[in-house]
Amino acid sequence: MFILDRIEGQTAVLENENREIIDVSIKRLSPKAVIGGVYHYIDGKYCLNTGETDQRKKRIHEKMKKIFKQ
């Protein structure tokens, strides 16, 4: 599993489960790159997993609500 941290020019900066940073060509990402999206490496490409991305965003949102007591 990888998280898309940012895009710098033609380079995607991904973070893996061990918090290691890797740089890959944006050509190896799904066409709709999503910052903070969850990606899986399949057949030489990094494919966006929309279900896991949505779950991750919900978890982060709930944590932020607790922190700021909204």
TIVO-2410 file (N, C-alpha, C; in nm, 3 decimals):
# residues 70
REC num residu      c1      c2      c3 atome chaine
REC   1      M   0.085  -0.118   0.000     N      A
REC   1      M   0.000   0.000   0.000    CA      A
REC   1      M   0.089   0.123   0.000     C      A
REC   2      F   0.048   0.222  -0.076     N      A
REC   2      F   0.120   0.349  -0.085    CA      A
REC   2      F   0.020   0.463  -0.074     C      A
REC   3      I   0.066   0.575  -0.019     N      A
REC   3      I  -0.015   0.696  -0.013    CA      A
REC   3      I   0.054   0.800  -0.100     C      A
REC   4      L  -0.023   0.866  -0.187     N      A
REC   4      L   0.033   0.972  -0.270    CA      A
REC   4      L   0.047   1.098  -0.185     C      A
REC   5      D   0.170   1.135  -0.157     N      A
REC   5      D   0.199   1.250  -0.073    CA      A
REC   5      D   0.188   1.380  -0.152     C      A
REC   6      R   0.249   1.382  -0.271     N      A
REC   6      R   0.247   1.503  -0.352    CA      A
REC   6      R   0.298   1.470  -0.492     C      A
REC   7      I   0.279   1.568  -0.581     N      A
REC   7      I   0.332   1.557  -0.717    CA      A
REC   7      I   0.426   1.675  -0.737     C      A
REC   8      E   0.546   1.645  -0.785     N      A
REC   8      E   0.646   1.748  -0.814    CA      A
REC   8      E   0.682   1.737  -0.961     C      A
REC   9      G   0.624   1.823  -1.043     N      A
REC   9      G   0.648   1.816  -1.186    CA      A
REC   9      G   0.592   1.687  -1.243     C      A
REC  10      Q   0.678   1.603  -1.297     N      A
REC  10      Q   0.638   1.475  -1.354    CA      A
REC  10      Q   0.665   1.358  -1.259     C      A
REC  11      T   0.692   1.391  -1.133     N      A
REC  11      T   0.725   1.289  -1.034    CA      A
REC  11      T   0.619   1.282  -0.925     C      A
REC  12      A   0.573   1.161  -0.897     N      A
REC  12      A   0.481   1.137  -0.786    CA      A
REC  12      A   0.563   1.092  -0.665     C      A
REC  13      V   0.537   1.152  -0.551     N      A
REC  13      V   0.606   1.116  -0.427    CA      A
REC  13      V   0.509   1.032  -0.344     C      A
REC  14      L   0.546   0.905  -0.325     N      A
REC  14      L   0.461   0.809  -0.254    CA      A
REC  14      L   0.527   0.769  -0.123     C      A
REC  15      E   0.443   0.738  -0.024     N      A
REC  15      E   0.493   0.688   0.105    CA      A
REC  15      E   0.437   0.548   0.125     C      A
REC  16      N   0.524   0.454   0.162     N      A
REC  16      N   0.476   0.317   0.183    CA      A
REC  16      N   0.440   0.294   0.329     C      A
REC  17      E   0.400   0.172   0.362     N      A
REC  17      E   0.355   0.140   0.497    CA      A
REC  17      E   0.463   0.157   0.603     C      A
REC  18      N   0.590   0.151   0.560     N      A
REC  18      N   0.703   0.169   0.653    CA      A
REC  18      N   0.747   0.314   0.661     C      A
REC  19      R   0.667   0.403   0.605     N      A
REC  19      R   0.694   0.548   0.603    CA      A
REC  19      R   0.816   0.583   0.519     C      A
REC  20      E   0.851   0.494   0.424     N      A
REC  20      E   0.960   0.521   0.331    CA      A
REC  20      E   0.903   0.597   0.211     C      A
REC  21      I   0.980   0.693   0.163     N      A
REC  21      I   0.938   0.776   0.051    CA      A
REC  21      I   1.001   0.723  -0.077     C      A
REC  22      I   0.919   0.712  -0.181     N      A
REC  22      I   0.971   0.673  -0.312    CA      A
REC  22      I   0.920   0.772  -0.417     C      A
REC  23      D   1.001   0.796  -0.517     N      A
REC  23      D   0.964   0.882  -0.628    CA      A
REC  23      D   0.941   0.796  -0.751     C      A
REC  24      V   0.829   0.817  -0.818     N      A
REC  24      V   0.799   0.744  -0.941    CA      A
REC  24      V   0.743   0.841  -1.044     C      A
REC  25      S   0.752   0.805  -1.170     N      A
REC  25      S   0.695   0.886  -1.277    CA      A
REC  25      S   0.543   0.889  -1.263     C      A
REC  26      I   0.483   1.005  -1.286     N      A
REC  26      I   0.337   1.014  -1.276    CA      A
REC  26      I   0.270   0.927  -1.383     C      A
REC  27      K   0.345   0.888  -1.484     N      A
REC  27      K   0.290   0.801  -1.589    CA      A
REC  27      K   0.258   0.662  -1.533     C      A
REC  28      R   0.314   0.629  -1.417     N      A
REC  28      R   0.289   0.497  -1.357    CA      A
REC  28      R   0.171   0.498  -1.260     C      A
REC  29      L   0.104   0.615  -1.246     N      A
REC  29      L  -0.013   0.627  -1.159    CA      A
REC  29      L  -0.141   0.612  -1.240     C      A
REC  30      S  -0.250   0.585  -1.171     N      A
REC  30      S  -0.382   0.587  -1.233    CA      A
REC  30      S  -0.403   0.725  -1.294     C      A
REC  31      P  -0.484   0.734  -1.401     N      A
REC  31      P  -0.505   0.863  -1.467    CA      A
REC  31      P  -0.554   0.975  -1.374     C      A
REC  32      K  -0.638   0.941  -1.278     N      A
REC  32      K  -0.689   1.043  -1.185    CA      A
REC  32      K  -0.610   1.035  -1.055     C      A
REC  33      A  -0.498   1.106  -1.051     N      A
REC  33      A  -0.414   1.105  -0.931    CA      A
REC  33      A  -0.484   1.183  -0.820     C      A
REC  34      V  -0.486   1.124  -0.700     N      A
REC  34      V  -0.551   1.185  -0.584    CA      A
REC  34      V  -0.448   1.199  -0.473     C      A
REC  35      I  -0.417   1.325  -0.436     N      A
REC  35      I  -0.326   1.348  -0.324    CA      A
REC  35      I  -0.390   1.289  -0.199     C      A
REC  36      G  -0.316   1.208  -0.125     N      A
REC  36      G  -0.370   1.141  -0.007    CA      A
REC  36      G  -0.438   1.009  -0.040     C      A
REC  37      G  -0.443   0.976  -0.169     N      A
REC  37      G  -0.508   0.853  -0.213    CA      A
REC  37      G  -0.426   0.730  -0.180     C      A
REC  38      V  -0.495   0.617  -0.166     N      A
REC  38      V  -0.432   0.488  -0.137    CA      A
REC  38      V  -0.409   0.417  -0.271     C      A
REC  39      Y  -0.286   0.374  -0.293     N      A
REC  39      Y  -0.248   0.309  -0.418    CA      A
REC  39      Y  -0.191   0.170  -0.389     C      A
REC  40      H  -0.212   0.080  -0.484     N      A
REC  40      H  -0.153  -0.053  -0.478    CA      A
REC  40      H  -0.072  -0.073  -0.604     C      A
REC  41      Y   0.042  -0.140  -0.591     N      A
REC  41      Y   0.130  -0.166  -0.706    CA      A
REC  41      Y   0.084  -0.294  -0.774     C      A
REC  42      I   0.036  -0.280  -0.897     N      A
REC  42      I  -0.016  -0.393  -0.973    CA      A
REC  42      I   0.036  -0.386  -1.116     C      A
REC  43      D   0.105  -0.491  -1.158     N      A
REC  43      D   0.154  -0.502  -1.295    CA      A
REC  43      D   0.232  -0.379  -1.342     C      A
REC  44      G   0.320  -0.328  -1.257     N      A
REC  44      G   0.407  -0.217  -1.295    CA      A
REC  44      G   0.345  -0.080  -1.284     C      A
REC  45      K   0.221  -0.072  -1.234     N      A
REC  45      K   0.153   0.057  -1.218    CA      A
REC  45      K   0.102   0.072  -1.075     C      A
REC  46      Y   0.082   0.197  -1.035     N      A
REC  46      Y   0.025   0.228  -0.905    CA      A
REC  46      Y  -0.121   0.263  -0.927     C      A
REC  47      C  -0.209   0.174  -0.881     N      A
REC  47      C  -0.353   0.186  -0.906    CA      A
REC  47      C  -0.424   0.241  -0.783     C      A
REC  48      L  -0.508   0.342  -0.805     N      A
REC  48      L  -0.584   0.403  -0.698    CA      A
REC  48      L  -0.691   0.307  -0.649     C      A
REC  49      N  -0.699   0.291  -0.517     N      A
REC  49      N  -0.805   0.212  -0.456    CA      A
REC  49      N  -0.903   0.311  -0.394     C      A
REC  50      T  -1.012   0.338  -0.464     N      A
REC  50      T  -1.106   0.442  -0.419    CA      A
REC  50      T  -1.175   0.405  -0.289     C      A
REC  51      G  -1.205   0.276  -0.270     N      A
REC  51      G  -1.271   0.234  -0.146    CA      A
REC  51      G  -1.183   0.260  -0.025     C      A
REC  52      E  -1.057   0.219  -0.032     N      A
REC  52      E  -0.964   0.242   0.080    CA      A
REC  52      E  -0.936   0.390   0.099     C      A
REC  53      T  -0.930   0.464  -0.012     N      A
REC  53      T  -0.907   0.609  -0.003    CA      A
REC  53      T  -1.022   0.675   0.072     C      A
REC  54      D  -1.146   0.639   0.037     N      A
REC  54      D  -1.263   0.696   0.105    CA      A
REC  54      D  -1.264   0.661   0.253     C      A
REC  55      Q  -1.233   0.535   0.286     N      A
REC  55      Q  -1.229   0.494   0.427    CA      A
REC  55      Q  -1.123   0.572   0.504     C      A
REC  56      R  -1.007   0.590   0.442     N      A
REC  56      R  -0.898   0.664   0.507    CA      A
REC  56      R  -0.939   0.809   0.533     C      A
REC  57      K  -1.003   0.872   0.435     N      A
REC  57      K  -1.046   1.011   0.451    CA      A
REC  57      K  -1.149   1.023   0.563     C      A
REC  58      K  -1.241   0.925   0.573     N      A
REC  58      K  -1.341   0.927   0.680    CA      A
REC  58      K  -1.276   0.913   0.817     C      A
REC  59      R  -1.178   0.821   0.829     N      A
REC  59      R  -1.107   0.803   0.957    CA      A
REC  59      R  -1.036   0.932   0.998     C      A
REC  60      I  -0.970   0.995   0.903     N      A
REC  60      I  -0.899   1.119   0.932    CA      A
REC  60      I  -0.997   1.228   0.973     C      A
REC  61      H  -1.109   1.237   0.903     N      A
REC  61      H  -1.212   1.337   0.936    CA      A
REC  61      H  -1.264   1.317   1.078     C      A
REC  62      E  -1.292   1.191   1.115     N      A
REC  62      E  -1.342   1.162   1.250    CA      A
REC  62      E  -1.237   1.197   1.357     C      A
REC  63      K  -1.111   1.168   1.330     N      A
REC  63      K  -1.005   1.203   1.425    CA      A
REC  63      K  -0.995   1.354   1.441     C      A
REC  64      M  -1.008   1.427   1.332     N      A
REC  64      M  -1.000   1.573   1.338    CA      A
REC  64      M  -1.118   1.629   1.418     C      A
REC  65      K  -1.237   1.571   1.401     N      A
REC  65      K  -1.353   1.614   1.479    CA      A
REC  65      K  -1.329   1.596   1.627     C      A
REC  66      K  -1.270   1.484   1.665     N      A
REC  66      K  -1.241   1.457   1.807    CA      A
REC  66      K  -1.138   1.555   1.861     C      A
REC  67      I  -1.035   1.580   1.782     N      A
REC  67      I  -0.929   1.671   1.826    CA      A
REC  67      I  -0.984   1.811   1.849     C      A
REC  68      F  -1.068   1.857   1.758     N      A
REC  68      F  -1.121   1.993   1.767    CA      A
REC  68      F  -1.259   1.998   1.828     C      A
REC  69      K  -1.308   1.882   1.877     N      A
REC  69      K  -1.436   1.869   1.948    CA      A
REC  69      K  -1.552   1.939   1.876     C      A
REC  70      Q  -1.569   1.902   1.752     N      A
REC  70      Q  -1.679   1.960   1.674    CA      A
REC  70      Q  -1.799   1.871   1.679     C      A
***
